[in-house]
Amino acid sequence: MAFTAKDVKELRDKTGCGMMDCKKALTASDGDMEKALDFLREKGLATASKKADRVAAEGMAFAKASADGKTGVAVEVNAETDFVAKNASFQEFVNICADTILKENPADVDALMKCKAAGSDQTVDEILKEKILTIGENIKVRRFVRMEGHVASYIHAGGKICVLVNFDTTDEIAAKPEFAEMGKNIGMQIAAMNPQFLDDAHVPQSVLDREAKIAREQAAESGKPDNVIEKMITGKVKKALKEICLVDQEYVKERKTSVSKYVASVGKTLGGKIAISDFARFVTGEGIEKRKDDLAAEVASMVK
């Protein structure tokens, strides 16, 4: 079956692949558009496998809530370069992941890959393979968290940091604009101050022991009596916990009050109660060892 330049353009529009790749696909499939699409997908799978070992440490941390504000998701999707993270096609895939997580509630990343993507007949994994083919970089869904309740989301610096916060309150209060403003403020707090735990009840004993050990060593150097040293230790541990526990942190926009008191005051103003029940904070590429480019070595390996 013969094909025309119009067919090549149509295939390119559908896939985002280069003109020569589209022409090769149509040639290999005797001009059959569906077979050409399959050909490119198969090529995409091969391309993806070759790129799977390349370090993906850039990307986007993204958070969003459902239309009713009762379900939220935070997801991190990695790519190899910051340039691709700003690509509209990459960002579209991140949104697809978030929407699919909201809808399907997968148990983990592997389960997400097998889900039918939101608004599509393809699975998330199939769309991922196509994105790798068209964008030309390794792309990985690294992690996500999904919360149900009354949620607020916040994205900092175009996706360098994302925050998801869950609140315990009523539907009536959660529907008010003052609640949305408070949710944004708490998201900014978490992004800026990087709390490690919700409150002291969530702090592992190992962390408490470490803080107490550090405080004891510092206090011992003071040469003060044991009863005074014990009080010093208690005070130092309490101060350390205030820095790592969200609800006890100083509220950044009003230093004289704590986060928990700020949230409670908003609830009181709105005629009820509000409390933070959970949160997540993702930093793009956090903990991933980034690739160190050595152009000379790369060129040398190519000419061997």
C-alpha positions in Angstrom: 0.0 0.0 0.0 1.5 3.3 -1.1 1.6 6.3 1.3 1.9 10.1 0.8 3.6 13.0 2.5 0.3 13.7 4.1 0.3 10.3 5.7 3.8 10.9 7.1 2.6 14.2 8.5 -0.4 12.6 10.1 1.7 9.9 11.7 4.1 12.6 13.0 1.2 14.6 14.5 -0.1 11.5 16.2 3.2 10.4 17.7 5.5 13.4 17.9 8.2 11.3 16.2 10.6 12.7 13.6 9.7 12.7 9.9 12.3 10.0 9.0 11.1 7.7 11.8 7.5 8.1 10.5 8.5 7.4 7.0 10.4 4.3 8.0 7.4 3.1 10.0 5.1 3.6 7.1 7.5 1.8 4.7 7.9 -1.1 7.1 4.1 -1.4 7.4 3.3 -0.9 3.7 1.5 2.3 4.4 -0.9 0.9 7.0 -1.3 3.7 9.6 -2.3 1.4 12.5 0.6 -1.0 11.8 2.9 2.0 11.6 1.8 3.2 15.0 2.5 -0.3 16.4 5.9 -0.2 14.7 6.8 3.0 16.5 5.5 1.7 19.8 7.6 -1.4 19.4 10.6 0.9 18.7 9.6 2.9 21.7 9.8 -0.1 23.9 13.3 -0.9 22.6 14.3 2.7 23.0 13.0 2.8 26.5 14.9 -0.3 27.5 18.1 1.2 26.3 17.5 4.4 28.3 16.2 2.7 31.4 19.7 2.7 33.1 20.3 6.4 32.5 20.0 8.5 35.6 16.7 10.4 35.9 17.3 13.0 38.7 15.5 16.0 37.4 11.8 16.2 36.7 8.8 17.5 38.6 7.1 17.2 42.0 3.4 17.8 41.5 0.4 17.9 43.8 -3.3 18.4 43.2 -6.7 17.9 44.8 -9.9 16.5 43.3 -12.6 18.9 42.3 -14.4 18.4 45.7 -11.2 18.8 47.7 -11.7 15.5 49.4 -8.9 13.5 47.7 -5.4 14.7 47.0 -2.2 13.3 45.4 1.5 14.2 45.4 3.6 12.6 42.8 7.3 12.8 41.6 8.2 12.0 38.0 11.8 12.1 37.0 13.6 12.9 33.8 17.3 13.3 32.9 17.4 17.1 32.4 15.7 20.1 33.8 15.0 21.2 30.2 12.6 18.2 29.7 11.0 18.9 33.0 9.7 22.1 31.4 8.4 20.3 28.3 4.6 20.5 27.9 4.5 16.8 26.9 6.3 15.8 30.0 4.1 17.9 32.2 1.0 16.4 30.5 2.3 12.9 31.5 2.7 14.1 35.1 -0.9 15.3 35.1 -2.1 12.0 33.7 -0.3 10.2 36.5 -1.9 12.4 39.1 -5.4 12.1 37.7 -5.0 8.3 37.4 -3.9 8.0 41.0 -6.9 10.1 42.1 -9.3 7.9 40.2 -7.8 4.4 40.6 -6.1 4.6 44.0 -3.2 2.2 43.0 -1.2 0.5 45.8 2.2 1.5 44.4 4.1 2.6 41.3 4.0 -0.8 39.7 0.2 -0.9 40.1 -0.1 2.6 38.7 1.8 1.5 35.5 -0.8 -1.2 34.9 -3.8 1.2 35.4 -5.8 2.5 32.5 -4.7 6.1 32.3 -7.3 8.8 33.1 -8.9 10.0 29.9 -7.3 7.3 27.7 -7.7 3.8 26.5 -4.0 3.1 27.1 -2.3 2.1 30.3 0.0 4.5 32.1 3.0 2.3 31.2 2.1 2.5 27.5 1.9 6.3 27.6 5.2 6.4 29.4 6.9 4.4 26.7 5.6 6.7 24.1 6.8 9.8 26.0 10.3 8.2 26.3 10.2 7.7 22.5 9.1 11.2 21.6 10.9 13.1 24.3 14.1 11.1 24.0 15.0 10.8 27.7 14.6 8.2 30.4 11.4 9.1 32.4 10.4 7.4 35.7 7.5 7.7 38.1 9.4 7.6 41.3 6.8 7.9 44.1 3.4 9.1 45.1 1.1 9.5 48.0 -2.7 9.7 48.0 -4.8 11.2 50.8 -8.5 11.3 51.6 -10.2 13.9 53.8 -10.0 17.6 53.2 -6.8 18.3 51.3 -4.7 21.2 50.1 -1.9 21.2 47.7 1.0 23.5 47.0 3.7 23.5 44.3 6.9 25.6 44.8 9.3 26.8 42.1 7.5 25.2 39.2 7.7 21.7 40.6 11.0 21.6 42.5 9.0 21.0 45.7 5.4 19.9 46.1 3.3 19.6 49.3 0.1 17.8 50.1 -1.7 18.4 53.4 -4.7 16.7 54.9 -7.0 18.4 57.4 -9.6 17.1 59.9 -12.6 19.4 59.7 -16.2 19.6 58.4 -17.4 19.9 54.8 -18.9 23.3 55.6 -15.6 24.8 56.8 -13.6 23.2 54.0 -15.8 24.8 51.4 -14.9 28.3 52.6 -12.2 30.5 50.9 -10.6 31.2 54.2 -9.9 27.4 54.5 -8.3 27.4 51.1 -6.1 30.3 52.0 -5.0 28.6 55.2 -4.3 25.4 53.3 -2.0 27.3 50.9 -0.2 29.0 53.9 0.4 25.6 55.5 1.7 24.3 52.2 4.2 27.2 52.0 5.2 26.5 55.7 6.0 22.9 54.9 7.9 23.7 51.7 10.0 26.4 53.5 10.6 24.8 56.9 10.8 21.1 55.9 9.2 19.5 59.0 10.1 15.8 59.4 7.1 14.7 61.4 3.5 15.8 62.1 3.9 16.0 65.9 6.0 14.5 68.7 3.8 11.4 68.9 5.0 10.5 65.4 8.7 11.0 66.2 10.5 7.6 66.4 12.2 6.6 69.7 15.5 6.4 67.8 15.3 10.2 67.0 14.3 11.1 70.5 17.3 9.1 71.8 19.7 10.8 69.4 18.4 14.3 70.4 18.7 13.4 74.1 22.3 12.1 73.6 23.3 15.3 71.8 21.7 17.4 74.5 23.3 15.4 77.3 26.8 15.8 75.8 26.3 19.6 75.4 24.9 20.0 78.9 27.7 17.9 80.5 30.2 20.4 79.3 28.5 23.1 81.3 29.8 21.7 84.6 26.4 22.3 86.3 24.7 20.0 88.9 22.9 16.9 87.7 19.4 18.2 88.4 20.2 21.4 86.4 21.6 19.2 83.6 18.5 17.1 83.4 16.4 20.3 83.0 18.8 21.5 80.3 18.4 18.2 78.4 14.6 18.4 78.6 14.7 21.9 77.3 17.1 21.2 74.4 15.1 18.2 73.3 11.9 20.2 73.4 13.5 22.9 71.3 14.7 20.3 68.8 11.3 18.8 68.4 9.8 22.2 67.8 12.0 22.5 64.7 11.1 19.1 63.2 7.4 18.7 64.2 5.1 20.6 61.9 2.4 21.5 64.4 4.9 22.8 66.9 6.9 24.9 64.4 6.7 28.7 64.6 4.3 29.8 61.9 6.5 31.6 59.3 4.0 34.4 58.6 3.4 35.1 62.3 6.4 34.1 64.4 4.7 34.6 67.7 2.4 31.7 67.2 2.7 28.0 66.3 1.4 26.2 63.3 -1.2 24.3 65.3 -2.4 27.6 67.0 -2.7 29.3 63.6 -4.8 26.4 62.2 -7.0 26.3 65.3 -7.6 30.1 65.1 -8.8 29.8 61.5 -11.1 27.1 62.6 -12.5 29.2 65.4 -13.0 32.1 63.1 -15.0 29.9 60.7 -17.1 28.6 63.5 -15.6 25.1 64.1 -12.4 23.1 64.4 -9.5 22.4 62.0 -6.5 20.2 62.7 -3.7 18.9 60.5 -3.9 15.1 60.2 -1.2 14.3 57.7 1.2 15.8 55.2 3.7 14.9 52.5 6.6 16.9 51.0 8.4 15.8 47.9 11.6 17.4 46.6 12.5 16.6 42.9 15.5 14.3 42.7 15.9 14.2 46.5 18.4 11.4 47.4 19.2 10.5 43.7 22.8 10.7 42.8 23.0 12.9 39.7 25.0 12.0 36.6 28.3 13.8 36.3 28.9 14.5 32.6 32.4 13.8 31.3 32.3 14.9 27.6 35.8 13.8 26.9 35.2 10.3 28.2 31.9 10.1 26.4 33.5 11.0 23.1 36.4 8.6 23.6 34.0 5.7 24.3 32.1 6.5 21.1 35.2 6.3 18.9 36.6 3.1 20.3 
